[in-house]
Amino acid sequence: MSGVEDETTVNDSFSVTVPAAVRREAGIEAGDKIRWRVGDDGELSIEVVKQRYGAFSSLDPVDTGAETDVAEDHDLVVGDS
């Protein structure tokens, strides 16, 4: 990191705003997530988890010959009937 540092205030609902300079430097965009960690020593760290739009958009459909109902099949667990 290039040494960008800023601070923000935790509001009454415990929300924080990521400062613009930090967002730019870290490449944070709308839809990204922030993963918070508190180490055993109490040190707080965060990680940006990038939102992946269109991750499967370049894949071609595969015809398995079987009819599917994605709404019904979506939550099936192996072994469930």
TIRO-2110 file (N, C-alpha, C; in Angstrom, 1 decimal):
// TIRO-2110
0.9, -1.2, 0.0, N, 1, A
0.0, 0.0, 0.0, CA, 1, A
0.9, 1.2, 0.0, C, 1, A
0.4, 2.3, -0.6, N, 2, A
1.3, 3.5, -0.7, CA, 2, A
1.2, 4.4, 0.5, C, 2, A
0.7, 3.9, 1.6, N, 3, A
0.7, 4.8, 2.8, CA, 3, A
-0.6, 5.6, 2.9, C, 3, A
-1.6, 5.3, 2.2, N, 4, A
-2.9, 6.1, 2.4, CA, 4, A
-3.4, 5.7, 3.7, C, 4, A
-3.7, 6.7, 4.5, N, 5, A
-4.3, 6.5, 5.8, CA, 5, A
-5.3, 7.6, 6.1, C, 5, A
-6.4, 7.2, 6.7, N, 6, A
-7.5, 8.1, 7.0, CA, 6, A
-8.2, 7.6, 8.2, C, 6, A
-9.2, 8.3, 8.7, N, 7, A
-10.0, 7.8, 9.8, CA, 7, A
-11.4, 8.2, 9.6, C, 7, A
-12.3, 7.4, 10.2, N, 8, A
-13.7, 7.7, 10.1, CA, 8, A
-14.4, 7.5, 11.5, C, 8, A
-15.6, 7.9, 11.6, N, 9, A
-16.2, 7.8, 12.9, CA, 9, A
-17.3, 6.8, 12.8, C, 9, A
-17.4, 5.9, 13.9, N, 10, A
-18.5, 5.0, 13.9, CA, 10, A
-19.7, 5.7, 14.4, C, 10, A
-20.8, 5.6, 13.6, N, 11, A
-22.0, 6.3, 14.0, CA, 11, A
-22.9, 5.5, 15.0, C, 11, A
-24.0, 6.1, 15.4, N, 12, A
-24.9, 5.5, 16.4, CA, 12, A
-25.4, 4.1, 16.0, C, 12, A
-25.5, 3.8, 14.7, N, 13, A
-25.9, 2.5, 14.3, CA, 13, A
-24.7, 1.6, 14.0, C, 13, A
-23.5, 2.0, 14.4, N, 14, A
-22.3, 1.2, 14.3, CA, 14, A
-21.8, 1.0, 12.9, C, 14, A
-22.3, 2.0, 12.0, N, 15, A
-21.8, 1.9, 10.6, CA, 15, A
-20.6, 2.8, 10.4, C, 15, A
-19.8, 2.5, 9.4, N, 16, A
-18.7, 3.4, 9.1, CA, 16, A
-18.7, 3.7, 7.6, C, 16, A
-18.1, 4.7, 7.2, N, 17, A
-17.9, 5.1, 5.8, CA, 17, A
-16.4, 4.9, 5.4, C, 17, A
-16.2, 4.2, 4.4, N, 18, A
-14.8, 4.0, 3.9, CA, 18, A
-14.4, 5.3, 3.2, C, 18, A
-13.4, 6.0, 3.7, N, 19, A
-12.9, 7.2, 3.1, CA, 19, A
-12.6, 7.1, 1.6, C, 19, A
-12.9, 8.1, 0.9, N, 20, A
-12.7, 8.1, -0.6, CA, 20, A
-11.3, 7.7, -1.0, C, 20, A
-10.3, 8.3, -0.3, N, 21, A
-8.9, 8.0, -0.7, CA, 21, A
-8.6, 6.5, -0.5, C, 21, A
-9.1, 5.9, 0.6, N, 22, A
-8.9, 4.5, 0.9, CA, 22, A
-9.6, 3.7, -0.1, C, 22, A
-10.9, 4.0, -0.5, N, 23, A
-11.6, 3.3, -1.5, CA, 23, A
-10.9, 3.3, -2.8, C, 23, A
-10.3, 4.4, -3.2, N, 24, A
-9.6, 4.5, -4.5, CA, 24, A
-8.4, 3.6, -4.5, C, 24, A
-7.6, 3.8, -3.4, N, 25, A
-6.3, 3.0, -3.3, CA, 25, A
-6.5, 1.5, -3.3, C, 25, A
-7.6, 1.1, -2.6, N, 26, A
-7.9, -0.3, -2.4, CA, 26, A
-8.7, -0.9, -3.6, C, 26, A
-9.2, 0.0, -4.4, N, 27, A
-10.1, -0.4, -5.5, CA, 27, A
-11.5, -0.9, -5.1, C, 27, A
-12.0, -0.4, -4.0, N, 28, A
-13.3, -0.8, -3.5, CA, 28, A
-14.4, -0.2, -4.3, C, 28, A
-15.3, -1.1, -4.7, N, 29, A
-16.4, -0.6, -5.5, CA, 29, A
-17.7, -1.0, -4.9, C, 29, A
-18.8, -0.4, -5.3, N, 30, A
-20.2, -0.8, -4.8, CA, 30, A
-20.4, -2.3, -5.0, C, 30, A
-20.9, -3.0, -4.0, N, 31, A
-21.1, -4.4, -4.1, CA, 31, A
-20.0, -5.3, -3.5, C, 31, A
-18.8, -4.7, -3.4, N, 32, A
-17.7, -5.4, -2.7, CA, 32, A
-18.1, -5.6, -1.2, C, 32, A
-17.4, -6.5, -0.6, N, 33, A
-17.6, -6.8, 0.8, CA, 33, A
-16.3, -6.5, 1.5, C, 33, A
-16.5, -6.1, 2.8, N, 34, A
-15.3, -6.0, 3.7, CA, 34, A
-15.3, -7.1, 4.7, C, 34, A
-14.3, -7.9, 4.7, N, 35, A
-14.2, -9.0, 5.7, CA, 35, A
-13.4, -8.5, 6.9, C, 35, A
-13.9, -8.5, 8.1, N, 36, A
-13.3, -8.0, 9.3, CA, 36, A
-12.7, -9.1, 10.1, C, 36, A
-11.5, -9.0, 10.7, N, 37, A
-10.9, -10.0, 11.5, CA, 37, A
-10.3, -9.3, 12.7, C, 37, A
-10.5, -9.9, 13.9, N, 38, A
-9.8, -9.5, 15.1, CA, 38, A
-8.9, -10.6, 15.5, C, 38, A
-7.6, -10.4, 15.6, N, 39, A
-6.7, -11.4, 16.0, CA, 39, A
-6.7, -11.6, 17.4, C, 39, A
-6.0, -12.7, 17.9, N, 40, A
-5.9, -13.0, 19.3, CA, 40, A
-5.3, -11.9, 20.1, C, 40, A
-4.5, -11.1, 19.4, N, 41, A
-3.8, -10.0, 20.1, CA, 41, A
-4.7, -8.7, 20.1, C, 41, A
-5.9, -8.8, 19.5, N, 42, A
-6.8, -7.7, 19.5, CA, 42, A
-6.6, -6.8, 18.2, C, 42, A
-5.6, -7.1, 17.4, N, 43, A
-5.4, -6.3, 16.2, CA, 43, A
-6.5, -6.5, 15.2, C, 43, A
-7.0, -5.4, 14.7, N, 44, A
-8.1, -5.5, 13.7, CA, 44, A
-7.5, -5.4, 12.3, C, 44, A
-8.0, -6.2, 11.4, N, 45, A
-7.6, -6.1, 10.0, CA, 45, A
-8.9, -6.3, 9.1, C, 45, A
-8.8, -5.8, 7.9, N, 46, A
-9.9, -6.0, 7.0, CA, 46, A
-9.3, -6.5, 5.7, C, 46, A
-10.2, -7.1, 4.9, N, 47, A
-9.9, -7.6, 3.6, CA, 47, A
-11.0, -7.2, 2.7, C, 47, A
-10.7, -6.8, 1.5, N, 48, A
-11.7, -6.5, 0.5, CA, 48, A
-12.0, -7.8, -0.3, C, 48, A
-13.3, -8.1, -0.3, N, 49, A
-13.8, -9.3, -1.1, CA, 49, A
-14.5, -8.7, -2.3, C, 49, A
-13.9, -8.8, -3.4, N, 50, A
-14.4, -8.3, -4.7, CA, 50, A
-15.7, -9.0, -5.1, C, 50, A
-16.7, -8.2, -5.5, N, 51, A
-17.9, -8.8, -6.1, CA, 51, A
-17.6, -9.2, -7.5, C, 51, A
-17.9, -10.4, -7.9, N, 52, A
-17.6, -10.9, -9.2, CA, 52, A
-18.8, -10.9, -10.1, C, 52, A
-19.0, -9.9, -10.9, N, 53, A
-20.2, -9.8, -11.8, CA, 53, A
-19.9, -10.6, -13.0, C, 53, A
-20.8, -11.4, -13.5, N, 54, A
-20.7, -12.1, -14.7, CA, 54, A
-19.6, -13.2, -14.7, C, 54, A
-19.4, -13.8, -13.5, N, 55, A
-18.3, -14.8, -13.4, CA, 55, A
-18.6, -15.9, -14.4, C, 55, A
-19.8, -16.2, -14.7, N, 56, A
-20.1, -17.4, -15.6, CA, 56, A
-20.6, -17.0, -16.9, C, 56, A
-20.5, -15.7, -17.2, N, 57, A
-21.1, -15.2, -18.5, CA, 57, A
-20.4, -15.7, -19.7, C, 57, A
-19.1, -16.1, -19.6, N, 58, A
-18.4, -16.5, -20.8, CA, 58, A
-18.5, -18.0, -21.0, C, 58, A
-19.2, -18.7, -20.2, N, 59, A
-19.4, -20.2, -20.3, CA, 59, A
-20.5, -20.5, -21.3, C, 59, A
-20.3, -21.5, -22.1, N, 60, A
-21.4, -22.0, -23.0, CA, 60, A
-22.3, -22.9, -22.3, C, 60, A
-23.6, -22.9, -22.6, N, 61, A
-24.5, -23.8, -21.9, CA, 61, A
-24.2, -25.3, -22.4, C, 61, A
-24.5, -26.2, -21.5, N, 62, A
-24.3, -27.6, -21.8, CA, 62, A
-25.7, -28.3, -21.8, C, 62, A
-26.0, -29.0, -22.8, N, 63, A
-27.2, -29.8, -22.9, CA, 63, A
-27.0, -31.2, -22.4, C, 63, A
-27.5, -31.5, -21.2, N, 64, A
-27.3, -32.9, -20.7, CA, 64, A
-28.4, -33.8, -21.1, C, 64, A
-29.4, -33.3, -21.8, N, 65, A
-30.5, -34.1, -22.3, CA, 65, A
-31.6, -34.3, -21.2, C, 65, A
-31.3, -33.8, -20.0, N, 66, A
-32.3, -34.0, -18.9, CA, 66, A
-32.9, -32.6, -18.6, C, 66, A
-34.3, -32.7, -18.4, N, 67, A
-35.0, -31.5, -18.0, CA, 67, A
-34.6, -31.1, -16.6, C, 67, A
-34.4, -29.8, -16.4, N, 68, A
-34.1, -29.3, -15.0, CA, 68, A
-35.1, -28.1, -14.7, C, 68, A
-35.3, -28.0, -13.4, N, 69, A
-36.0, -26.8, -12.9, CA, 69, A
-35.1, -26.2, -11.9, C, 69, A
-34.4, -25.1, -12.3, N, 70, A
-33.4, -24.5, -11.4, CA, 70, A
-34.0, -24.0, -10.1, C, 70, A
-35.3, -23.6, -10.1, N, 71, A
-35.9, -23.1, -8.9, CA, 71, A
-36.1, -24.2, -7.9, C, 71, A
-36.4, -25.4, -8.4, N, 72, A
-36.7, -26.5, -7.6, CA, 72, A
-35.4, -27.3, -7.2, C, 72, A
-34.5, -27.4, -8.2, N, 73, A
-33.2, -28.2, -8.0, CA, 73, A
-32.1, -27.4, -7.3, C, 73, A
-32.2, -26.1, -7.2, N, 74, A
-31.2, -25.3, -6.7, CA, 74, A
-30.7, -25.6, -5.3, C, 74, A
-31.6, -26.0, -4.4, N, 75, A
-31.2, -26.2, -3.0, CA, 75, A
-31.1, -27.7, -2.6, C, 75, A
-31.1, -28.5, -3.6, N, 76, A
-31.0, -30.0, -3.3, CA, 76, A
-29.7, -30.3, -2.7, C, 76, A
-29.7, -31.2, -1.7, N, 77, A
-28.5, -31.6, -1.0, CA, 77, A
-28.4, -33.1, -1.3, C, 77, A
-27.2, -33.6, -1.6, N, 78, A
-26.9, -35.0, -1.9, CA, 78, A
-27.5, -35.8, -0.8, C, 78, A
-28.3, -36.8, -1.2, N, 79, A
-28.9, -37.7, -0.2, CA, 79, A
-30.3, -37.3, 0.2, C, 79, A
-30.7, -36.1, -0.1, N, 80, A
-32.1, -35.7, 0.1, CA, 80, A
-33.0, -36.2, -1.0, C, 80, A
-34.3, -36.5, -0.6, N, 81, A
-35.2, -37.0, -1.7, CA, 81, A
-36.3, -36.0, -1.9, C, 81, A
END
